[in-house]
């Protein structure tokens, strides 16, 4: 590689893992982070968020979470962990530096920041995650709906919804967790295109992540995993399933349209609703790569296992199922980081 650094865009879990991998590979890296903390999107998640994996399976190699390894770390504990981890790195992390565009150069790239700064990069690792691009499906009639529509990215706390009629859209972990906590304060319906697929959090006296780790299921490529698991597994100690089965949370197939007062179900029945909260996932946030032509028409990266298919020296981290089930998780992103850094170094 040239004397220019490998520029890592984003200082969340993916960016920090990339910085560590670059250090281990003997490469000089520079991390650019738009926010004011090296913790990515974690400070912006809803207040009650906890990891779905125990602390012992939710950390970077050599840096375990402090405290009880069998607890499920909270959002704020993850933020503190990432900031502490960032402080151990021998890599420059520039906070408050939002990347506006990445352009091809000869050799490498030119990275342009919002403030006008330009940085020559030998290679670029896009590690900005997806929190800034929440996905909300287009549903007929939404413009007529008089209630509140939001994505879980905007949700923080259940108390403002006390006494309201809320439809949570989704069947993944976040949808079920948010519906469960809202049900203490509001009338909640969980709407999804397929039933929630529960997986016991504890099996054989051990957390499910013990088995994922021991049986190496975390390492399975997405093509194999999709044949074994249909839909999104929701880890449950029994509380979530009980809430659905008891009617504390109503579960229904996805509604077909909005009307001014609420939603219309498949049966044609109309139900008044105050709030529709979408927990329908995210899409990679990569607007700065549009000038390169490295994205498909929907804005998704053109890559194979995190390595760009369009530009030599460009790689991605934190893409869901990038190489495995655990690719965009705290417990798995370091493996992808090592892989893409080695690939970039080998390609010069």
N, C-alpha and C positions, 0 to 999 in steps of 0.2 A: 504494500500500500504506500501511498504518498505520505509526506510529512503532515498532511492535514488530518484532523481527528475523524473518528467515526462519530457522527452526530446522532444522538439518540433523542428522539422527540417524545417527551412525556416522562415524568418522574413518579409515576405510580408504580405498582408492583412489577409491571412488565419492564418499565424503563430502568428501575433499580436492578432488576435481575440482569438486564442487558449490560448495565454498567459493570456489574460484578463479573460477568462472563468475559467482557472485553479486558478487564484488568487481568483476569486469570490467563487470557490468551496473549498477554503482553502488548495489547493495543491501547493507544491513547484515545480516550473517549471524551465527549462533551455532551452533557445532558441539558436539554432546554425544556423548561417547564413553564406553562402559562400561568399557573397559580402561584400562591405565595407560600406553599408548603410542599415538601417532597412526599406527598401521600396520594397523588392522583385524585380520583373521584371519591375516595372513601369518606372524607369529611362531609360530603353532600348527600350521602345516603340517609334513609329514614332512621329516626332516633333509636328504634328498638332492634335494628338489624343485628343479628348474630350470625357467625359463620355456621355453615351446616356440617363442618368437619371439626373434630377436636383440635386443640392447640398443638398436640404432638404431630399432627398431620397437616398443619397449616402454616408452616414456616419455611424459610429458606435454609439450605444446607449449612450446618455449622452455626446457625443463629436461632436456637429454639425460642419460642414464646416463653417469657418468664411466667412463673406461677404454675398452678395445677395443669399438667399436660392433658388431662381428660376433660377440662371445661371447654365450652364453646365461646371463643373470644367475641367480644362486642365490637361494634363499629369503632368506638373510641379507642379500644385496645389495639385494634388493627392500625389505626392512624398513628398511635404512639409507637407501635412496633416498626412501622415503615420509616418514620422520622428517625428513630434510633438507628435503624439499619443504614439509612442514608448517611448518617454521621460517621459510620465506620468505613465508608468507601473513600478510596484515594482518587476520586474522579470529580472534576468540576461540575457542579450543578447550578445552572443559572435560573433562578426563580424569576417570575414576572416577565418571562420572555416567550411571547406567543409567536409561533411560526406561521407566516402568511403564505409562503410558497416555497416549493423545492423545484429547482430547475437543473436540467442536465448541463454539465460542464465537461471539459476535456483536460484532464481526467476528472472523474468524480461528479460532484454536485455543488450547486450554490444554494445555500439555505438563507432565505430572506425572512427577517423578523418584522413584526408589525411596526416597530419603531424605526425601521430603515436600516438596521444593521444587517450586513451580509457576512456569511461565514462559509468558507470553503470546506467541503467535507469530502473525505476519501470514500466514505460510504454513509448510508443513512439507514437507521432502524426506526420505523414508524411504530411507536408504542403508546399511542394516545388513547387506546381503549375505545369505548363506545358510549359512555355515559352521556356525552353531549349530543348524541343522536338517538333519542328514544324513538322506538317504532310504535306508531299508532295506526292501526288498519283503517282504511276508508270504509265507512258504513253509511248507507243511505239515510238521509234525513238529519244528519248531525247538525247542519246549519240551522235547523228549526228548533232544536232542543233548547229549552230555557234554563236547564239546570247547569251544573258544573261538570266539565270534562277535564280530566287531568291524567297524566302518566305517573306511574309510581316514582319516577325521577323527581317529581315535584312534591311528593307526599313526605311528611315528616312525622306527624303525630295523630292519633285517632280522636283526640278530644274535640277538635273543631267540628267533627261530624256527628256529635252526640244527637241522638233522636232523628237522624236523617235516614232516608232510604238510599242505600248505596249498592251499586252493582260493581263488583270487581271482575274484570275481564282477564282471564288467563288460567293456566293450570299448572304453573311451575312453582318452585319454592317460594319466590317472593309473593306471588299472587295469593297462595294459601296462607303464608305467614301474616300478610297484611289483612286479609279477610278475617283471620282468626282474632287478631287484636282489635279490629274494628267492631267485631260482633259484640264486644263488651259494652259498646256505646251506641251502636247503630243497628238498624235492620239491614242485614247483609245477604246478598245473593252472589254466588260465584258462578259466572257464565264462561263457558269454554266450548271449543269445538269438539273436544274429546274429554271423557272423564279423567279426573285426577288419578295419576298412577302412583300410589303410595308404595314406598319401600321402607321396611322396618329400620329405624335408626340403630336399634340394637338387635343383633342376631347372635345366638350362641354366647350371650353374655358380653359381647364385644361390639363396639361401634362399627357400623357398616364400612367405614373408611379403613378399618383394620383389614377387612377382607379385600377391599379394593387394592390395598397396598400389598397384602400378602399374596394374593392371587394374580397380582400385576395387571388387574383389569384397568387401572388408571392409565396404562401404557398402550392399550389397544387402539389401533387406528380407527377413526370415525367410521370407515366403511364396514369394519367388522362389528363395532359396537352397535351400529344402527340395526344390524340383524338380530342382535340379542335383546335390545331394549327398544320398545316402541314408545315414542313420546318422551316427555321429560319426567324423570323420577323425582318424587317429592319425599324427602327423608322425614320420617314421622315416628315419634315415640308413642303414638296412639292418641294424642290429644286432638290432632287435626281430623283424623278419621272419625273420632267420636263426635266432634262438633258437626260434621256433615251428616252423620247417620242419625243424630238426635234432632236435627233440624235447626240447631243453633245457627248454622249457616245453611242457606238453601243453595243447592247445586242444580243448575239448569243448563241445557244446551244453549249455545250462543244465540242471542237475539238477532233478528234479521234487519230491523231498521230502528231508527229513532223516530219519535214524534215530538211535538212541542212540550209535552208533559212527562215523557219518559221513554220507554222502549216497547217494541212489539216483538213478542216471542214467536217461535216457529208455528205455534198453534193458531196464531192470529190474535191472541190475547194481548191487550194493552195494559201496561203496568206503570203507574206513576213512580217516578224516580227523581231523587234530588241530585245525585252524584253518580257519574260513571268514571271509574278509575281503571285505567288500562295498565296491566302488568304484563305487557306483551313483548318485553325484551328491547334490545338495542341493536343498532347497526354500527359498524366501524366508523369512527369519526376521522376522516382523512381529507378534508377539503383542500388542504395545502398541497396535496399530490395531484390535484386536477390538472395543473399546467403540464405535468409530465405525461399524461395519458396512460397512467399506470393502473387506472381503475376501470371497472366495467360500467355500462350505462347506468346502473343503479347505485354506483358509488362504492361497490365492494372491491377489495384488492384482487388483482390477478396474480395469484401466487400458487406455489406448490410447497406445502410444509413450511410456509413462512418466507420462502425465497421468491422474489419477484420473477414473474415470467416475462416481464417487459424491459427491465432495466438491470444491468449488471451493477452490483453494489448496493441494491435496495432490498431491504428485508422488513418483515412485519413481526410484531409480537402482540399477544393478547387477543388474537382473533379466536372466536369460539370454535372449538374442535380443530384448531390449526394442525395439530399432529396427533392429539389424543383427547380423551374425555376430560382430562385435567388441564388442558392447555392454557386456559385463561383463568386459572386459579392460583392462589398463593402457593399451594402445595406442588403445582405442576409447571408453572411458567419458567422456572429456572432450567428445566430440561430443554424447553424450546429455545431459551436464550443461549444456552451452550451450543445447541445445534446450529442456530443461524449465525452466531459469531464465528464458529469454526468454518462454516460455509463461506462467509464473506472473506475471511482471512485466506482461505484456500484459493479463492478466485482472484485474490490480489486487489 
